[in-house]
Amino acid sequence: MAKLMDSLTSFDHSVRRKYKKVFEKLSDDYIIRTPVLESTSISNVIIEGPNQSWLLIGNHPAPPELEELEKYLALNDTLRSNKYNTLRYLAVCKEDESLFSTVNYSEYDVHIVAQTEFWENGETLINTLLCQFSDEAHHWLKKAIVTETVINASCTTRRAVTARDNSAQLDHFFLDYDQELATKYDMWDDAHSHELEESFSVRLINGVAGCGKTLILINRAILYCKKYPEKQTLLLIHNTPIIKDITFKFEAHLDGQPRNLTICTFHKYARAQQAKLTRWLNAIFGNKELEPFKNRIFSDSSKAYKALTISDDQLWSELEFINEFLIKDKGHYLEYDRHGRGFSLSKSQREHVWELYETTCNIMSSPQTGYLPSLYIRNLCLNKNDDMEFDAYDHILIDEAQFFAPSWLELVKKSINPKGQLFICADPNQGFLKRHLSWKSIGLNVRGRTKKLNYSYRTTYEIMVAANALLAYFKDDSEDFIQPDLSRMTRGQKPQIIYSDSTQDEQQRFLNELTACVKQHQVPPEQIIVLCNESVSPWTTKRIIEHRLGPNTALNYNDSKESSNQRGKIRIMTINSCTGIEAGVIFVLGVGGLLDKVNNIDLNEEEKAEIYQESTRKLYVAMTRAGQRLVLFSTQKLPASVEKHAHIDGTHVSV
């Protein structure tokens, strides 16, 4: 059966089902596309057949006048001027209309057929009229009439890392069928008309690392904004570094950011909503700013604090849990199912926690002292003020949604216009919705509205196998878990694991490897990313890199003061902020510190299992950022399941 890109919305309802029956007789070597943009709309459908063959089909009440085929004729003129084959056009006309005309249609490669004949012999007619194109002509044609499938090579790691000037114009790649289908998912006006009982439609893309989720979101946002210039679109990103990456791609390789597209992190969006309630917002970020407030809350003078036996980290995570899961009051909390939290609390302990939660609210919710982000987000979600107006969008896209708290998604829902669209991309293998949650439990119906992408274009077979060896420990058999398709993946070299006796030795070894990568192997600096565990400062790492390689050779993506221009620079960021980022060569620093968290003697077995899972998933995210080369630096042994898929203590990065 042919692959249909949509439900043939370009045809009238009266004939749509009949066309679909004809197309269903074709094999899965055929792709049936409906043009998305009016500017590239040449016919009702574009058929891409086997062996790079193409055909246009249009539905007409009567044989079309040449003026109706103006775009098709102009396209063929361009094909001829390039000395390519020309496209054929099949005009399917109503049976009761006269098929006689003074126009010599054969002169223009236009073929007229009655609807009744097409319903009966459409498969044969299509196969007869398909025109095959050379590789060069096929690529030109795809860029001309299916522009939404084209991606600049600089926007992806599909290509091999080579010593060449990547600032030059590179070749293009094309989205595969699944990626293209995800990009266009319900892009047409009446595609979700059957969901009129819902206030907005939801679509979910679940994909493995490197399947192109962020690329799909960018392409979809651009396509939607071009198709509906009067509608407002919001693209929400999980972390700041990917904002810089996307901004650079828009400035350097795309046509610029559409005017009706807003791109920001969730927290920037949330602060904008909070600002509608208060004149200004002093949101608190980072552990250093939080410490003075924590010291006031976690005080031995508090009977509630002294009565609890859990650690300060666990207590703080519980206070955040109350906010993020929108627990309304004390009674709700005492009865709430805390399954998956990693530590248990008796009812009396919950009483003490709630007392400390009320203290936290009093201390951290005023313009004078500042707002705890999770607290003001919770209050926005539970706000019953009908006069409260949120920013309104017709289409909201979310990247890396597996890291969004329930309160975040609830706040986003408040900004969707009636009959708008929520488009979500997630990788459940990286960790899912603060763990142990389902989309249904947070009020999003994705059943029958989910597409899975299990093929990674970003990385190699060897890197993906090593990364997935980490996840094998969890034995995750949930329906959300995605087993990557390894059968078609590009082969490459195994990841390197370089062990050192100390962090000082690790730093020196890293600098040697990085220098060899840039100077000896001549890898373009913008093709290199250095990921730092939380024990390794990106600011310090930038300083030591520039001390070795020279000034302006590194870019700290975690420094908001630095520009997004990555040309000729090595990118540096924390592991916590690298989701959605990719590069040809990835260095990961401080893996030992990440793995050593589980060895805290104050943790019980349940807590250790939770910490191990969190650390392992972080390492999985870091490893799957790599396109062709991956080097892990550690002072601790990695799991044997990973070691067997890696080169241990290699001498230099081989490119």
C-alpha positions as CSV (number, residue, x, y, z in Angstrom):
1,M,0.0,0.0,0.0
2,A,1.3,3.5,-0.9
3,K,2.5,5.8,1.9
4,L,0.0,8.6,2.3
5,M,1.3,11.8,3.8
6,D,-2.1,12.9,4.9
7,S,-5.8,12.0,4.4
8,L,-5.9,13.5,0.9
9,T,-7.4,16.8,2.1
10,S,-6.7,18.5,-1.2
11,F,-9.5,16.5,-2.8
12,D,-13.2,17.2,-2.3
13,H,-14.9,14.9,0.3
14,S,-17.1,13.5,-2.5
15,V,-14.1,11.9,-4.3
16,R,-11.5,11.6,-1.5
17,R,-12.4,8.0,-0.6
18,K,-12.2,6.9,-4.3
19,Y,-8.8,8.4,-4.8
20,K,-7.6,6.7,-1.6
21,K,-8.8,3.3,-2.9
22,V,-6.8,3.8,-6.1
23,F,-3.6,4.8,-4.1
24,E,-4.0,1.9,-1.7
25,K,-3.5,-0.5,-4.6
26,L,0.0,0.9,-5.1
27,S,3.0,-0.7,-3.3
28,D,4.8,0.9,-0.4
29,D,7.4,2.1,-2.9
30,Y,5.1,5.0,-3.6
31,I,4.7,8.2,-1.6
32,I,1.5,10.3,-2.1
33,R,2.0,13.9,-1.0
34,T,-0.4,16.8,-0.7
35,P,1.3,20.1,-1.2
36,V,1.4,22.1,2.1
37,L,2.2,25.6,0.8
38,E,0.2,27.4,-1.8
39,S,3.5,28.7,-3.3
40,T,4.5,25.1,-4.2
41,S,1.1,23.8,-4.9
42,I,1.2,22.5,-8.5
43,S,-1.4,19.7,-8.3
44,N,-3.7,18.0,-5.8
45,V,-1.2,15.3,-5.2
46,I,2.5,14.7,-6.0
47,I,3.4,11.0,-6.5
48,E,7.0,9.9,-5.9
49,G,7.4,6.4,-7.2
50,P,10.1,3.8,-7.2
51,N,13.5,4.5,-8.9
52,Q,13.2,8.2,-8.6
53,S,10.0,8.6,-10.6
54,W,7.4,11.3,-10.3
55,L,3.9,12.1,-11.4
56,L,1.4,15.0,-10.7
57,I,-2.3,14.3,-10.4
58,G,-5.0,17.0,-10.4
59,N,-8.8,16.7,-9.9
60,H,-10.8,18.9,-12.3
61,P,-14.5,19.4,-13.1
62,A,-13.5,19.6,-16.8
63,P,-10.3,19.5,-18.9
64,P,-8.2,22.4,-17.4
65,E,-7.3,25.5,-19.3
66,L,-3.6,26.2,-19.7
67,E,-3.9,29.1,-17.3
68,E,-4.9,26.6,-14.6
69,L,-1.6,24.7,-15.2
70,E,0.6,27.8,-15.2
71,K,2.8,26.6,-12.3
72,Y,3.2,23.1,-13.8
73,L,4.1,24.5,-17.2
74,A,6.7,26.9,-15.7
75,L,8.2,24.1,-13.8
76,N,8.6,22.0,-16.9
77,D,10.2,24.9,-18.7
78,T,12.8,25.1,-16.0
79,L,13.4,21.4,-16.1
80,R,14.0,21.6,-19.9
81,S,16.4,24.5,-19.5
82,N,18.4,22.3,-17.1
83,K,18.3,19.5,-19.7
84,Y,16.3,17.3,-17.3
85,N,13.3,15.1,-18.1
86,T,9.9,16.8,-17.8
87,L,7.1,16.0,-15.4
88,R,3.8,14.6,-16.6
89,Y,0.4,15.8,-15.4
90,L,-2.6,13.5,-15.1
91,A,-5.9,15.5,-15.1
92,V,-8.8,13.4,-13.7
93,C,-12.1,15.0,-14.8
94,K,-15.7,14.4,-14.0
95,E,-17.3,11.7,-16.2
96,D,-20.2,13.8,-17.2
97,E,-18.1,16.6,-18.6
98,S,-17.1,16.8,-22.2
99,L,-13.5,15.6,-22.7
100,F,-13.1,17.3,-26.1
101,S,-10.9,20.4,-26.2
102,T,-9.0,22.5,-28.7
103,V,-5.9,22.3,-26.6
104,N,-3.3,19.8,-27.7
105,Y,-2.6,18.4,-24.2
106,S,0.0,15.9,-25.3
107,E,2.2,18.8,-26.4
108,Y,2.4,19.8,-22.7
109,D,2.7,16.3,-21.2
110,V,-0.9,16.6,-19.8
111,H,-3.0,13.5,-19.9
112,I,-6.8,13.7,-19.6
113,V,-8.8,10.8,-18.1
114,A,-12.4,10.5,-16.9
115,Q,-13.0,9.8,-13.2
116,T,-14.7,6.4,-13.9
117,E,-11.7,5.2,-15.8
118,F,-9.3,6.3,-13.1
119,W,-11.3,4.6,-10.4
120,E,-11.0,1.4,-12.4
121,N,-7.6,1.6,-13.9
122,G,-5.8,4.2,-11.8
123,E,-2.9,1.9,-10.7
124,T,-2.1,1.1,-14.4
125,L,-2.4,4.7,-15.5
126,I,0.0,5.9,-12.7
127,N,2.6,3.2,-13.5
128,T,2.4,4.1,-17.2
129,L,2.8,7.8,-16.8
130,L,5.5,7.9,-14.1
131,C,8.6,9.6,-15.4
132,Q,12.0,8.6,-14.0
133,F,14.7,11.2,-13.2
134,S,18.5,11.1,-12.8
135,D,20.1,11.6,-9.3
136,E,20.8,15.2,-10.1
137,A,17.3,15.9,-11.5
138,H,15.7,14.0,-8.7
139,H,17.4,16.1,-6.0
140,W,16.6,19.3,-7.9
141,L,13.0,18.3,-8.3
142,K,12.6,17.4,-4.6
143,K,14.0,20.8,-3.6
144,A,11.7,22.5,-6.0
145,I,8.3,20.9,-5.2
146,V,8.8,19.3,-1.7
147,T,10.9,22.1,-0.1
148,E,9.8,21.1,3.4
149,T,11.9,17.9,3.2
150,V,15.2,19.8,2.5
151,I,17.7,20.2,5.2
152,N,21.0,22.0,5.0
153,A,24.0,19.7,5.8
154,S,25.3,22.2,8.4
155,C,22.1,21.6,10.4
156,T,22.7,17.9,11.0
157,T,25.5,15.4,11.8
158,R,24.5,13.0,9.0
159,R,27.7,13.8,7.0
160,A,31.1,12.5,8.1
161,V,33.5,14.8,9.9
162,T,36.0,16.0,7.4
163,A,38.8,18.6,7.4
164,R,37.0,21.2,5.2
165,D,35.6,24.6,5.4
166,N,32.1,24.1,6.9
167,S,31.2,27.7,6.5
168,A,30.9,27.1,2.7
169,Q,27.6,26.0,1.2
170,L,27.2,22.3,1.7
171,D,25.1,19.7,0.0
172,H,21.5,19.2,1.1
173,F,19.9,16.2,2.7
174,F,16.2,15.2,2.7
175,L,14.0,14.1,5.5
176,D,13.1,10.4,5.2
177,Y,9.4,9.4,4.9
178,D,8.8,9.0,8.7
179,Q,10.5,12.4,9.4
180,E,8.6,14.1,6.7
181,L,5.3,12.5,7.9
182,A,6.0,13.7,11.4
183,T,6.8,17.2,10.2
184,K,3.5,17.4,8.3
185,Y,1.4,15.6,11.0
186,D,-2.1,17.2,10.9
187,M,-0.8,20.3,9.1
188,W,-4.0,20.7,7.1
189,D,-7.0,22.7,8.3
190,D,-9.5,19.9,8.5
191,A,-7.1,17.1,9.5
192,H,-8.3,17.1,13.1
193,S,-11.9,18.1,12.6
194,H,-13.0,14.8,14.1
195,E,-11.7,16.1,17.5
196,L,-14.1,19.0,17.8
197,E,-15.1,17.8,21.2
198,E,-11.7,18.7,22.5
199,S,-10.4,22.3,23.1
200,F,-7.2,21.5,21.2
201,S,-5.5,18.6,19.4
202,V,-2.4,16.8,20.6
203,R,0.2,15.0,18.6
204,L,3.2,13.2,20.0
205,I,6.4,12.2,18.3
206,N,8.4,9.6,20.3
207,G,11.9,9.1,18.9
208,V,15.3,7.7,19.8
209,A,18.3,10.1,20.2
210,G,19.4,11.3,16.8
211,C,16.2,10.6,14.9
212,G,15.8,14.3,14.1
213,K,13.2,15.4,16.6
214,T,14.6,18.9,17.0
215,L,15.1,19.2,13.2
216,I,11.4,18.1,12.7
217,L,10.2,20.8,15.2
218,I,12.2,23.5,13.4
219,N,11.0,22.4,10.0
220,R,7.4,22.1,11.2
221,A,7.4,25.5,12.9
222,I,8.7,27.2,9.7
223,L,6.3,25.3,7.5
224,Y,3.3,26.1,9.7
225,C,4.3,29.8,9.9
226,K,4.5,30.0,6.1
227,K,1.2,28.2,5.6
228,Y,-0.6,30.2,8.2
229,P,1.1,33.6,8.4
230,E,-1.8,35.0,10.4
231,K,-1.4,32.5,13.2
232,Q,1.0,32.6,16.1
233,T,3.4,29.8,16.8
234,L,5.5,29.1,19.9
235,L,8.4,26.7,20.0
236,L,9.4,25.8,23.6
237,I,12.9,24.4,24.2
238,H,14.1,22.7,27.3
239,N,17.5,24.4,27.7
240,T,19.3,27.6,26.7
241,P,22.2,26.1,24.7
242,I,19.8,24.6,22.1
243,I,18.3,28.1,21.7
244,K,21.7,29.4,20.7
245,D,22.1,26.4,18.4
246,I,18.8,27.0,16.7
247,T,19.4,30.8,16.5
248,F,22.7,30.1,14.7
249,K,21.0,27.8,12.2
250,F,18.3,30.4,11.5
251,E,20.9,33.1,10.9
252,A,23.5,31.1,9.0
253,H,21.6,28.5,7.0
254,L,17.9,29.1,7.0
255,D,15.8,32.0,5.5
256,G,15.5,33.7,8.9
257,Q,13.1,33.3,11.7
258,P,9.4,33.8,10.7
259,R,7.8,36.8,12.3
260,N,4.9,34.8,13.7
261,L,7.3,32.3,15.4
262,T,8.5,32.7,19.0
263,I,11.3,30.5,20.2
264,C,12.2,30.4,23.9
265,T,12.9,28.2,26.9
266,F,10.0,27.2,29.0
267,H,11.2,29.3,31.9
268,K,11.3,32.4,29.8
269,Y,7.8,31.7,28.6
270,A,6.6,31.1,32.2
271,R,8.3,34.3,33.5
272,A,6.4,36.3,30.8
273,Q,3.1,34.9,32.1
274,Q,4.0,35.6,35.7
275,A,4.9,39.2,34.8
276,K,1.2,39.7,33.9
277,L,0.3,39.2,37.6
278,T,3.3,41.1,39.2
279,R,5.0,44.2,38.0
280,W,8.4,42.4,38.0
281,L,9.7,39.0,38.8
282,N,12.9,38.1,40.6
283,A,13.0,34.4,39.8
284,I,15.7,32.4,41.6
285,F,18.0,30.1,39.6
286,G,21.1,28.0,40.6
287,N,22.1,26.4,43.8
288,K,24.1,29.3,45.1
289,E,21.1,31.6,45.1
290,L,19.0,29.0,46.8
291,E,21.3,28.2,49.6
292,P,20.4,31.1,51.9
293,F,16.7,30.3,51.6
294,K,17.4,26.6,52.2
295,N,19.3,27.4,55.3
296,R,16.3,29.3,56.7
297,I,13.9,26.4,55.8
298,F,16.2,23.6,56.9
299,S,16.8,24.9,60.4
300,D,17.3,22.9,63.6
301,S,15.0,25.4,65.3
302,S,12.2,23.9,63.3
303,K,10.5,20.9,65.0
304,A,9.2,19.7,61.7
305,Y,12.7,19.6,60.1
306,K,14.2,17.9,63.1
307,A,11.5,15.2,63.1
308,L,12.3,14.1,59.5
309,T,15.0,11.5,58.8
310,I,15.4,12.1,55.1
311,S,18.3,14.0,53.6
312,D,18.1,17.7,52.8
313,D,18.3,16.9,49.0
314,Q,15.4,14.5,49.4
315,L,13.4,17.0,51.4
316,W,14.0,19.8,48.8
317,S,13.0,17.4,46.0
318,E,9.8,16.7,47.9
319,L,9.0,20.4,48.2
320,E,9.6,20.8,44.4
321,F,7.5,17.6,43.9
322,I,4.5,19.3,45.5
323,N,4.8,22.2,43.2
324,E,5.5,20.3,40.0
325,F,2.7,17.8,40.5
326,L,0.2,20.5,41.3
327,I,-0.8,19.1,44.7
328,K,-3.5,21.5,45.8
329,D,-3.5,21.3,49.6
330,K,-2.5,19.3,52.6
331,G,-5.3,16.8,52.4
332,H,-4.4,16.1,48.7
333,Y,-0.8,15.6,49.7
334,L,-1.5,13.2,52.6
335,E,-3.4,10.9,50.2
336,Y,-1.2,11.4,47.1
337,D,0.4,8.3,45.5
338,R,4.1,8.9,45.6
339,H,5.1,5.8,43.7
340,G,8.5,6.1,42.1
341,R,9.8,8.8,44.3
342,G,12.7,6.7,45.5
343,F,12.0,7.1,49.2
344,S,8.9,6.5,51.3
345,L,7.2,8.8,53.8
346,S,4.7,7.9,56.5
347,K,1.6,10.0,57.0
348,S,3.2,11.7,60.0
349,Q,6.3,12.5,58.0
350,R,4.1,14.0,55.3
351,E,2.6,16.2,58.0
352,H,6.0,17.6,58.8
353,V,6.9,18.0,55.1
354,W,3.7,20.0,54.5
355,E,4.6,22.3,57.4
356,L,8.0,23.0,55.8
357,Y,6.3,23.5,52.5
358,E,4.1,26.3,54.0
359,T,7.3,27.8,55.4
360,T,8.9,27.7,51.9
361,C,5.8,29.4,50.4
362,N,6.0,32.2,52.9
363,I,9.7,32.8,52.4
364,M,10.0,32.3,48.6
365,S,7.0,34.0,47.1
366,S,7.4,37.8,47.3
367,P,8.8,40.5,45.1
368,Q,11.2,41.4,47.9
369,T,12.8,38.0,48.4
370,G,12.2,36.4,45.0
371,Y,10.0,33.6,43.5
372,L,10.9,30.0,43.5
373,P,10.2,29.0,39.9
374,S,8.3,25.8,40.6
375,L,6.2,27.7,43.1
376,Y,5.1,30.6,40.9
377,I,4.4,28.1,38.0
378,R,2.2,26.0,40.4
379,N,0.3,29.2,41.4
380,L,-0.2,30.2,37.7
381,C,-1.6,26.7,37.0
382,L,-4.0,26.7,39.9
383,N,-5.0,30.4,39.5
384,K,-8.8,30.7,39.3
385,N,-8.7,34.4,38.2
386,D,-10.8,34.5,35.0
387,D,-9.3,37.9,34.2
388,M,-5.8,36.4,33.9
389,E,-4.9,36.4,30.2
390,F,-2.0,34.2,29.1
391,D,-0.1,34.7,25.8
392,A,-2.2,33.0,23.1
393,Y,-0.9,30.7,20.4
394,D,-2.5,28.7,17.7
395,H,0.3,26.1,17.5
396,I,2.7,25.2,20.4
397,L,5.6,22.9,19.8
398,I,7.6,21.3,22.7
399,D,11.1,19.8,22.4
400,E,12.5,17.3,24.8
401,A,9.1,17.0,26.6
402,Q,10.3,14.0,28.6
403,F,12.0,16.6,30.9
404,F,8.9,18.7,31.4
405,A,7.2,18.6,34.8
406,P,3.3,18.2,34.8
407,S,3.0,21.8,36.0
408,W,4.9,23.0,32.9
409,L,2.6,21.2,30.5
410,E,-0.4,22.4,32.4
411,L,0.8,26.0,32.1
412,V,1.4,25.5,28.4
413,K,-2.1,24.3,27.8
414,K,-3.4,27.6,29.1
415,S,-1.8,29.4,26.1
416,I,-3.3,27.3,23.4
417,N,-6.2,28.9,21.5
418,P,-9.4,26.9,21.1
419,K,-9.0,24.4,18.3
420,G,-5.2,25.0,18.4
421,Q,-2.5,22.3,18.2
422,L,0.0,21.0,20.7
423,F,2.8,19.2,19.0
424,I,5.2,17.3,21.4
425,C,8.5,15.6,20.7
426,A,10.1,13.3,23.4
427,D,12.6,10.6,23.9
428,P,11.3,8.4,26.7
429,N,14.6,6.5,26.7
430,Q,16.2,9.5,28.2
431,G,13.8,9.6,31.2
432,F,10.1,10.3,31.1
433,L,8.1,13.1,32.6
434,K,10.0,13.2,35.9
435,R,9.6,9.4,35.8
436,H,6.7,7.1,36.4
437,L,4.1,9.2,34.7
438,S,1.9,8.8,31.6
439,W,0.6,11.4,29.2
440,K,-2.9,10.3,30.2
441,S,-2.3,11.0,33.8
442,I,-1.5,14.7,33.0
443,G,-4.6,15.1,30.8
444,L,-3.1,14.6,27.4
445,N,-4.7,12.0,25.2
446,V,-2.1,10.7,22.8
447,R,-3.5,7.3,22.1
448,G,-3.7,6.9,18.3
449,R,-2.0,10.2,17.9
450,T,1.6,9.1,18.4
451,K,4.3,8.4,15.9
452,K,7.5,6.6,16.7
453,L,10.9,7.2,15.1
454,N,13.4,4.5,15.9
455,Y,16.2,5.2,13.4
456,S,19.0,7.5,14.4
457,Y,20.7,9.5,11.7
458,R,23.0,11.3,14.1
459,T,25.3,8.7,15.4
460,T,26.9,5.4,14.4
461,Y,26.0,1.8,15.1
462,E,29.0,1.5,17.5
463,I,28.0,4.5,19.6
464,M,24.4,3.6,19.7
465,V,25.1,0.1,20.8
466,A,27.4,1.3,23.6
467,A,24.8,3.9,24.8
468,N,22.0,1.4,24.8
469,A,24.1,-1.0,26.8
470,L,23.6,1.5,29.7
471,L,19.8,1.3,29.4
472,A,19.8,-2.5,29.3
473,Y,20.2,-2.4,33.1
474,F,16.6,-1.0,33.5
475,K,14.9,-3.7,31.5
476,D,12.3,-1.2,30.4
477,D,9.5,-3.0,28.6
478,S,6.9,-0.1,28.8
479,E,5.1,0.8,25.6
480,D,6.9,4.2,25.6
481,F,10.4,2.6,25.4
482,I,11.8,2.7,21.9
483,Q,14.2,0.0,20.7
484,P,16.5,1.7,18.1
485,D,16.6,0.2,14.6
486,L,20.3,-0.8,14.3
487,S,20.1,-2.6,11.0
488,R,20.6,0.4,8.7
489,M,22.9,2.4,10.9
490,T,26.2,3.8,9.6
491,R,29.2,1.8,10.9
492,G,32.1,3.6,12.6
493,Q,34.7,3.3,15.3
494,K,34.0,2.3,18.8
495,P,33.7,5.0,21.5
496,Q,36.9,5.6,23.5
497,I,37.0,5.4,27.3
498,I,40.0,7.1,28.8
499,Y,40.7,6.3,32.5
500,S,42.8,8.6,34.7
501,D,43.9,8.3,38.3
502,S,42.9,11.9,39.2
503,T,40.9,14.8,37.9
504,Q,44.1,16.6,37.2
505,D,45.4,13.8,35.0
506,E,42.0,13.6,33.3
507,Q,42.2,17.3,32.5
508,Q,45.7,17.0,31.0
509,R,44.7,14.0,29.0
510,F,41.7,15.7,27.7
511,L,43.7,18.7,26.5
512,N,46.1,16.4,24.7
513,E,43.3,14.6,22.9
514,L,41.5,17.8,22.0
515,T,44.7,19.4,20.6
516,A,45.4,16.3,18.5
517,C,41.8,16.3,17.2
518,V,42.0,20.0,16.1
519,K,45.7,20.3,15.0
520,Q,46.7,16.8,13.9
521,H,43.4,15.5,12.5
522,Q,42.2,19.0,11.5
523,V,38.7,18.5,12.6
524,P,36.8,21.9,12.3
525,P,36.3,23.3,15.8
526,E,32.6,23.8,15.3
527,Q,32.3,20.1,14.8
528,I,33.5,19.5,18.4
529,I,31.5,19.7,21.6
530,V,32.9,19.3,25.2
531,L,30.3,18.1,27.7
532,C,31.0,18.8,31.4
533,N,29.6,16.9,34.4
534,E,28.4,19.2,37.2
535,S,31.7,18.8,39.0
536,V,33.5,20.3,35.9
537,S,32.9,24.1,35.2
538,P,32.3,25.1,31.6
539,W,33.9,28.5,32.4
540,T,37.1,26.8,33.7
541,T,37.0,24.4,30.8
542,K,36.8,27.3,28.3
543,R,39.7,29.0,30.0
544,I,42.1,26.0,29.9
545,I,41.1,25.2,26.3
546,E,41.9,28.8,25.2
547,H,45.1,28.7,27.2
548,R,46.1,25.7,25.1
549,L,44.6,26.5,21.6
550,G,44.5,30.3,21.7
551,P,41.9,33.0,22.4
552,N,38.4,32.9,20.9
553,T,38.7,29.2,20.1
554,A,35.9,28.1,22.5
555,L,32.3,29.1,23.1
556,N,30.6,28.5,26.5
557,Y,26.9,27.7,25.7
558,N,26.0,28.1,29.3
559,D,27.2,31.7,29.5
560,S,24.2,33.9,28.5
561,K,26.6,36.7,27.7
562,E,28.3,34.9,24.8
563,S,26.9,35.1,21.3
564,S,25.5,32.1,19.4
565,N,28.0,32.3,16.6
566,Q,29.8,29.0,16.7
567,R,31.9,29.3,13.6
568,G,35.5,28.3,14.2
569,K,34.8,27.6,17.9
570,I,34.6,24.5,20.1
571,R,31.3,24.4,22.0
572,I,31.3,23.8,25.7
573,M,28.2,23.0,27.9
574,T,27.0,20.9,30.9
575,I,25.6,17.5,30.4
576,N,22.4,18.8,32.0
577,S,21.9,21.3,29.2
578,C,23.0,19.3,26.1
579,T,19.7,17.7,25.1
580,G,18.9,18.4,21.5
581,I,22.5,19.4,20.8
582,E,24.7,17.4,18.4
583,A,28.2,17.4,16.9
584,G,30.6,15.2,14.9
585,V,33.0,14.8,17.9
586,I,31.9,14.7,21.5
587,F,34.3,14.8,24.5
588,V,32.6,14.0,27.9
589,L,34.4,15.2,31.0
590,G,33.8,14.1,34.6
591,V,32.1,10.8,33.9
592,G,33.6,9.4,37.1
593,G,31.9,12.1,39.2
594,L,28.6,11.2,37.6
595,L,29.0,7.5,38.3
596,D,30.3,8.1,41.9
597,K,27.1,9.6,43.1
598,V,25.6,6.2,43.8
599,N,28.4,5.4,46.3
600,N,27.1,7.9,48.9
601,I,27.0,5.8,52.2
602,D,23.9,7.8,53.4
603,L,21.7,6.3,50.7
604,N,19.6,3.2,51.1
605,E,19.3,0.6,48.4
606,E,16.1,2.2,46.9
607,E,17.7,5.6,46.8
608,K,20.9,4.2,45.2
609,A,18.8,2.6,42.5
610,E,17.1,5.9,41.8
611,I,20.4,7.8,41.7
612,Y,22.0,5.2,39.5
613,Q,19.2,5.4,37.0
614,E,19.3,9.2,36.9
615,S,23.1,9.2,36.4
616,T,23.0,6.5,33.8
617,R,20.3,8.3,31.7
618,K,22.4,11.5,31.9
619,L,25.4,9.6,30.5
620,Y,23.1,8.1,27.8
621,V,22.1,11.6,26.7
622,A,25.7,12.7,26.6
623,M,26.9,9.7,24.6
624,T,24.1,10.0,22.0
625,R,25.1,13.6,21.1
626,A,28.0,12.3,19.1
627,G,27.8,12.0,15.3
628,Q,31.0,10.0,14.5
629,R,33.4,10.1,17.4
630,L,32.9,9.8,21.2
631,V,35.5,10.1,23.9
632,L,34.6,9.5,27.6
633,F,37.0,10.6,30.4
634,S,36.6,9.0,33.8
635,T,38.3,8.4,37.1
636,Q,35.8,5.6,37.8
637,K,35.2,2.3,35.9
638,L,32.2,2.3,33.6
639,P,29.9,-0.7,33.5
640,A,31.4,-3.8,31.9
641,S,28.4,-3.9,29.5
642,V,29.6,-0.6,28.1
643,E,33.3,-1.3,28.2
644,K,33.0,-4.3,25.9
645,H,31.7,-1.9,23.2
646,A,34.5,0.6,23.5
647,H,38.2,1.1,23.1
648,I,39.8,1.4,26.5
649,D,42.4,4.1,27.2
650,G,43.1,4.9,23.5
651,T,46.0,7.2,22.6
652,H,44.4,9.8,20.4
653,V,41.0,10.5,18.8
654,S,41.2,9.0,15.3
655,V,39.2,10.8,12.6
